[in-house]
Amino acid sequence: MTNHHCVRDGVAEVSRPGEDLIYNGFFAKTLADERVLEDTHVDQLIDILDVTDEVEARLRGVSDEDRFDAQEDVFSEVQDRITEERGGEAAGINVEVISLFAGGHYSAYVFRRYSNLKLVAAPELQIGFYGGDPDNFTYPRYNLDFSFLRVYDDEGHPLQTDDYFKLDDDGLEPGDPVFVVGNPGSTSRLQTVAELEFRRDVSDKGVLEFVNRRIDVLQAFADAQPAVAERMDLVNTIFRLQNTQKAYRGQLKGLADPVIITKRTRSQEELQDSLEQPGRASEYGGLIERLAELQRTKRAQAAGYGSFLGLTSEEYEAPTLSRALLAVQVMNVSRGGNPDAASGMRTRFRAIDDVPAELDIALMAARFQEWAAGYGQDTPWVQSILQGRTAEEAARAIHARSLMADSATAVAAVDSGNLDPSDPAIAVVMAYIPPFSAFQQVLGRVSPEEERIAAKLGRARMELYGTTHVPPDATFSLRIADGVVTGFPYNGTIAPAFTTLYGLYDRHYSFDAQYPDSSESPWALPERWLPVPADLDLTKEVDFVFTADIIGGNSGSPVLDQDLEVVGLVFDGNMESLPGDYIYLPELNRAVAVDVRGIVEALAKVYDMSGLVSELRTGQIVR
């Protein structure tokens, strides 16, 4: 059981000609109807090993400049050793060494990997993402964001597992304790105040501006050419960007809140006082001040943070510029006599697909706007690109004249070895490489020192507080979070602990008149749901909120009751949870989950999946 949004790409991939399973949903009534999900796996955690002493011994004496590469090598060697000790990859063993407390502790997570998965059930997008972007990160919510996959063993039989969480569709009540077992992605709660302020003023601000521009470009293209956008599956790309946009807006709003910054400042002052005590000052004194100095160094390169994001991104960069950058790199590496590296770059170069000309031009213009905004329109290298033209005019002219604008001509030019430096797209790359290199050089000096200091502060926290009083930042490793089912005050009223199917239909009909074309409404219900099925119990719970501390990456995490039975499925947090990246505020921060009672009711009464419902309740496959 996982979220619809976690398998959305897979649902699109198993759609056959004439089908649109993203919009129409997929429900396999028999094992034979299930569809194979290629390039998909699930990992079962079977052990956690402390490898701190081994890793630190191997890294002792390594310089800051060499530490990252050396650490990667050590991790790889440790992973390979443990993998072989546990039976090797042939036995499905996969090992990942994870840094905790910013490098203060290292653990090896041992997994058993299963790579034979099939799609069993996924509702329509309109139900799996009910409310669309307007409802994202909000509550009350009425979203059935669920899907079911089946894992098969090496012999092609449904996997039989001794240990699993049973389903409890009797459900919860307000005040009940719950537990979340999942993989929170990343948090920044151990960062210093100076680091958070840098994010607020520079780096996170740059990310949001980048995302805003890409949404504008992609949405404008999708509106102008909807059929082409559908073939390109731009809707999923836009959804992902909108999710990021909302998350960064919420995080930046929190970083601008003086109450939050004051709380973090007080916490830091307590830590700093402890670090300056005799016996610790010689090793840990001055670290926080040095991090503040490094943030000031990075602020001098503020223009680069918004200007050079995503230069090699296949989704968000103009293919013309992506090809031009790789073409220059291929030529440079070839002249340096490294055929293996050149071959790998050529492979990446050939993999860059063409996109419609108007989209390529719009993405290129967005990049030019970022350079002009970050470095100034009168900066010589920016002037050399724009040449007195608007960003769009320059992009259109470059696209019309550059061999890099078409994959076939671009590949031919690179394969011939005769790259023309006067090609307008190549000229753009040659113009921005000097400021880009200067930006990278500063980061290359600062980042290793930041990581070293963060690791020392991580060890200091472990010495002061142990591993339980202050948990490590999220690292996409398995965590267990506890909480209580309860609503919260919002918008001058109170959000209920649970929402019901009544509310789902109310949302639909409340917005009906506002959207004469139902296809444009985020709250339009699919055909299966209209009219209301006669036996559908509208009192059944759809979603609920609780106080467990989660973050991005927890999507698809089961919610367990005190009997360790599944009662829900995490899919989101409320708006008030967005500052949770750097501080947890239990008064308002809420995790949002799909209630299994709503899932079972929908499967049984709307989707005619009585066999799956029986299997979920009894653990026995209905063949």
N, C-alpha and C positions, 0 to 999 in steps of 0.2 A: 504494500500500500504506500503510495506516495502522492505528491501533488500533480494535478493536471499540468501546471506550468513547468514542472520538472521533466516531463516527457513530451512536451508539445512538439519539439523538433522531431522526435521519434514517431509521433502520430502522423506528422506530415510525410515522413519518409516511407511509411508503410501504406500510404494511400495509393490506390491503383488508378489507372487512367479512368477518368469519368467520376472518380470519387473525390470527396473533399471532407476527409474525416476530421480535420480541425474544426470545421463548422458544423458537421453533421454528427460527430461522435462515432465511437466504435464500441461494439459490445459483442464479444464472442460467447455464444451460448454453449459451445462444446470445445473440447481441447483442440479438435481439428480446425476450428474457426480462428484460433489464436494466430497472431502474426509475429514472425521473428523480428526482433529489434537488433539490427546490425550495430556493431561497434558500441555495444552497451554492456556494462558489467555491474555487479553488486559485490561489495566486500563485506565479509563477516569477520568482525574483530575477535581474535581468539587468544591474544596475549599482549601485554605491555611490559617492556623490559627497560630498566634504567641503564642507559649507556653513557651517562654523564662523564664518569671517570675515563672511559676509553676515548671519547671524543676530545675531552680537554687535554689528555696526555698527548694525543696526536697533533693538536693545534698549538701546543705550548711553544713559544718562540717564533711563531709565524707573524709576519708584519701585518699591519692593518691593510696595506695595499694587496697583499696576497691572501688574506684571510678568507674572502668569499670563495675563491676557486679551491683553496685548500679544504675548506669545510665541505664543499660539494663532493670533493674526492673522498674525504673521510666518510661522509654519509653513505656514499655509494658502496664503499668497501664494507662498511658495517652491515648495510642492507644485504649485500651479496652473501656475506658470511652467514648471517642468520637465516636467510632464505635457504641456503644449502643445508644448514643444520636441521631445518624443519621439513626437509623433503624436496626442496627445489620448486621451480616454477611448474614443472610437470605435475606436481601434487596440488597446484593451485595456490601456492604460497606467494604472498606479496608482502614486502616489508617496507615501511616508511619511517625514517628517522625524523622526528619533529622537535624543533627547538621551542622550549617553554621558558617563560620569564625572560623573553628577549635574549635568549642564549645563556641564561643562568642554569638551565637544566635541559637534558636531552633524553628523550624516550624513543624507543623503537616499538612501533605498533605493528603487530603481526596479524595479517589478514589471510583468510581463505577466500579466493576470488572465484566467482561464478560468472561465466561469460555467455551462457546460453539462456537468453531471456525472451519471453514472448509477451506481447500486449494482450491483455484480457478485457479491460474496460477503460474507457475514457469518455467523459461526457462532452457535449458540444462546448465550443469556446464560450458561447454566451452564458453557459452555466458555470464552466470551469474558471471563467474570469468575469463573473457577473458584476456589473457596475463599472467594468473597465478601469481606465486610469482615474476617473473622478472618485471612485470608491477606494482606490489603492491606498494602503496605509491609513485607512480610516476604520471606524467602528461607531455605531452598529453596522454590521455587514451581513450579507445574505448570499454568500459565495460557496458553491459546492466544488471546491478546488481539490478534486481527488482523482486518482486513477489506480488501476490494479495491473500488476505484471506478474507473470509466473516464472519462477526459476526452474530450469531443467538440469539434471545431472549429466555426466559425461556419456551416459548410455541413452540419453534422450528421453528419460522418464521425469515426471514432475518430482522435484526434490523433496525428499522426506526428511524433516528436521525434528530432532528430539526436543529442542528448546525453541519456544516461540511464545509470543504474547497472545493470549486469547482475546476475543472481542467481547466487550460488555455493552450491549445496546440497551441495557436498562438505564444507563446514563448517569449523569452527575446532578448535583444540586448546588446552589450558591453556598459558599463556605467550605466545599469539599477540597481536600488536598489533592494535588496532582503532581506528576513528575514527567519531565520531558527528557527523552534519550535521543541525542542528535549531535550534529557536527556544526556548531557555530563557527562562522567563517573567520572573521577577524575583528578585533576591537583595539582601541588605543587608550585603554584606561591606565596604562603604566607610562604613557608619554608625559613629559613635563608641560607646564603651562606655556612656556616659550614655544614648544613644538606645536601645541594646540593653537596658539595665536598665529603662528606662521601658516598653519592650515587655513585658519579663518580668513586671513588677509591675502594669501598668495595661492597655495597649491590647490586647496579644495575649491576656492573661488574660480581658479582656472579650469578645473574639471567641469564645474557647473556651466561656465560660459561655453566650453567646448561642446558639451552635451546639448545645450540650448540651440546652438547653431546647427548641429547635425539633425536634431529633431525638425527644425524649421525646413532644412533642405529636403529631408526624406519625406516629410508630410506634404510639402508642396508638390513634390514629384508624384507621390501617391494620389493626390487629389487631381493632378493634371492627367495622369496616365494610370487609372486604377487597374486595368487589365494587366498591364506590364508589371505593376507593383505586386499584384497577386501572384504572378508567375515567379517573381523574385522573392516571394514570402517576406516582403518589407514590413508587413503588419507585425511579425514577431520581433524584427529588429527595432521597430518604433516602440513596441511595448517595453522591450528591455531598456531602451534609452529613457523612456518616460519613468520607468521604475527607478532608474539611477537618478534622474532629475529630481524626483520627489524626495528621494533619500538624502541627496546632498542639500536640497533646500532646507529640510528639517534639521540636518546636522549643523549647517551654517547658522540657522536661526538659534539653535542651542548654544553655539559658540559665541554668539553675540549677546547672550543672556548674562548679565553681570552676576546674577545669583549663582549660576552654574560655574562660572569662572572663579568666583569667590570660594565656592566649595572646593574646587580643585586646588586653588592656591593654598587654602588652609591645610589640606591633606599633604601637599608638597612641603609646606613649612615644617610640619611634624616630622616628615621623613628626613628633611634636611638637618633638622636639629639632632636627630638620632645619628646621622652620618658624621656629624662634626664632633661627636663625643670621643674622648680619648680611647684609643684602641681601634677606632674605625676611621678616624680622620686621615691617617696616613694612606689608607687604601681608597677611601671613598670620598674624602673631602674635595670640594671643588668641582665634582662631576656635573652637578646641575647647572652651575655657572658656565661651565665649558659648553654644555649643550646650548645654552642661551647665546653664547658667542657664535656657535655654528649656525644658528638660525639667522643671525644678522648677516653672516656671510652669504647664506642662501638668498636672503632678501635682495641682495645686490644683483641677483640673477632672476628676479621676479618675472621679467618678460618672457623668459624661456619656458616657464611652467605652462602658460596657456598657449604658447606658440608652437610647441613641438610635441604635444600630446598626439598619440595615434599615428605617427608618420608612416608606420609600416602596417597599419590596420587594413585588413581586406574589406571590412564593412564600412569604415568611416573615412577613408582617404580616397582621393581621386585616383583611379587606376593609372592614369597618365603620369602622375607624380610618383606613385609607387614604383612603376616600371623604370622611370628615370633614375630614381635613387638606387635601385638594384643594379641597373645597367652601369652606373658609375662605379659601384662597388665591385661588380664583376670585372670590369676593366682594370681597376686598381689591384685587385687580388691576382688577376692573371699576370699582370706585369711583375708582381712580387714573387712569382714562381710557386704558387700554392694551388696546384690543379684540383686537389680534393675540395678545398673551400670554394673554388670557382665553380666546380661542378654542382655543389649543393646550392649555390646562389642561382645558377642557371635553372635548376629544377624549380626553385621558388619563383623565379622570373616567369617561366612558362606557365606556372599555375595561376597567375593573375588573370582573372577573367575580364572580358569586356563588359561594360555596363552601357546602357543607353547614353548617347552623347550628352543630352541635356543634364543627366544626373552627374556625369563626370565633370562637366563644366561647373555645375552648381557646387559640387564638393571642392573643386579647385578654387573657386571664388571664395568659399568659406575659409579655406586655409589662408588665402591672401589677406582677407579681412583680419584674421587673427594676427598675422605678422604686422600689418599696419597698426593695429590696436596696441600690440605689445611693444614693438620697437619704434613705432612712429613712422608715419607715411613719408617723412623727409629723410629717414635714415638711408644712406647710399645704397645698401644692398636691397632694401625694399623698393627704393626708387628704380633700381635697375630692372626689377620685375614688372612693376606697374607702368613705368614709362609715361606717367601722366594720365593713364587710363583708370577707369573704375576697376574694381576687383573682377566684376563680371566681364567687362570688355577685355581685360588682360587674359582671363581664363579662356574666353571664346577664341581669341586670336591664337593662343598657344595650342589649344586643342586642334584648331584648323591646320596648323603648320607642322606639328610635331609627329615624328614617326612613332613616338611612344603612345600615341592616342589609340592605336590599333594593335591588338596582340600579334597578328601575323607579321606586320611590318616591323614591329619592335623586336620580335624574336629573330627575324632575318638580320636586322641591323646588329644585334649583339652577337649572333653566331658568326657573322662575317668578320667581326673584330674591328670593324671600321666605324666606331662610334663618333659621330660628328659633334664636337663640342659646341657648335653653333646652333644645334637643334634647340628650339626654345624651351622645351621641358628640361633638357640637360642643363641649359643655362640657368634655369631656376634652381636646380639642385646645387650647381656650383656656387650660386649666390648665397644660399642659406647654409652651406656646409661650414664656413668659418664661424658664424655666431652659434651654430648648433654644436660644433666641436668645443667652443669655449664654454658653453653651458654644460656639456657632458664632463669636461675636465674638472670643473668646480664640483659637480656632484661626485665625480670619481674620487676626489680628495676628501670631501666632507662625509659621504655616506659610510665608508668603512669606520671612520672615527665615531660617528653616531652609533653604529651597531656595536662597537666595542664598549662604548660608555653605557649603552642600554643593557648590554650583557652584565656589566659590573653592577649596575643598579638593580638588575634582576637578582643577582646573587646576594646583594645587600638586603633586598626585601625578604629573600628566603631566610637569611640569617636572623633578621629581626622578627619576622612574622610566621615563619614556617610556610608550608605549602597549602595550608587549609584556611588560615585567617584572611589572606589576600590571594585569590585565585589568579592563575596566569591569564594573560590576554588570550582571547579566542584564537585558535590556530587551525581550524577545520578538523580538529581531532575530537574524538568522542568525549562528550561531557554529559552529565546528568544535572538538570536544574529542577528545583522544586518551586511550587507556588500554590496559591489558593484561588479558587474560582470566585471572582467578584467583579462587579462593575466599577465604574469610576465617574467622577464628576466631569462634565464636558459641556461647553457651549451654553452655560447657564442652566443646565439640567443634569440628569443622571443617565448614563449609558447602562442598560441592563446587562446582567451576566450572560444571558442567552438571547438569541434571536430565533424566530420561528418561520415556517413556510408562509404563514400569514403575511409577514413582512416582505418576503420575496415577491409575492404577488402584488402587495401594496406598492412596492417600488416600481413594478412594471406598469401598473395602471396609473400611478401618480404622474409618470412622465409620458404617458401615451399621447396626450394631446400636444405635447411639446415637440414630438418627433413624428410628423405625418408619415415620413419614410422610416419604418421601424428598423431598417437595416442600419440606420445611423444612431440608434439609441443604445447606449451601454446597458440599458435595463430591459431591452426587448427579450422576451422569452422564446426559446425554440418551439417548433411546431409540436413536439411531443408533450410540451407542458400546457398547451392550450387546445381547447378549454381545460379547465382544471379537471384532472382525472377524478371520477366519481368517488373512488375509494381512497384518495390521497388524504392523509391525516395532516391538516394544516397546522395542528398544534405541535408537530414534531420540531425539535430544535435543529437549526441549520448551523449556526456558528456560536462560539462562546469565547469569553476573555478570562484571563487569569494572570497572576503576578509573576510567573516564572521569567527568569532573566534569559532572553534569547536575543539573537542577532541574525543578520543575513547569513545564510548557510544552514539555518535550522529548518528551512522549508522541507517538508516531508517527514519531520520528526514525529514519532508517535507520542501521544499524550496518554499516560497511564494513571489509573486510579490507585488507591492504597492497596488494592489486591493485585497490582501489577497486571491489570487487564486494560486493553486499548479502549479508550473512550473518545479519542479525538485525534486530529491530524493538524499539526501546525502549518500555517501557510503565510502568516503575515504578523505584523505588529501594528499598533495604533500610531497615529501621528506623534503622540507624546513619547513614543519609544525611540524615535529617531536619534535623539542625543545619546542613546544607549551605547553608541560607539565609544564614548569617553566617560560616561557616568550613568549609573543606574539609579533612577528615582522611583521607588516603589509606590509612591502616592498615585502616580499617573501612568507609569510605564506598564503596558499590557501586551501579552502575547495573544494572538488571534488564531483560533483553530476551528476546523470543520468538526461538527459533532457527528459521531458515528450513527446517531439516531437518524439524522437527516440523510446520511449516505445510504443506510439500509432502506429507509423509506423510499428514496428515489430509485434505487436499484429494483426494489420489489414492485412498486406501483407505477413508475414512469417508464422504466427501461426493460421490464419483463425479464429480469435476471434472477429469477427465483433460485436457480441452481447455484449461482455465486453467493447469494444470501445464505443458503443452506450450508455451503462450504465454510463461509466466514463464521457461522454460528457453531458448527459441529466439528470443523477441521477435516471433514471427509469430502473428497471430490465427488461431485455428481456428474457421472459420465453420460 
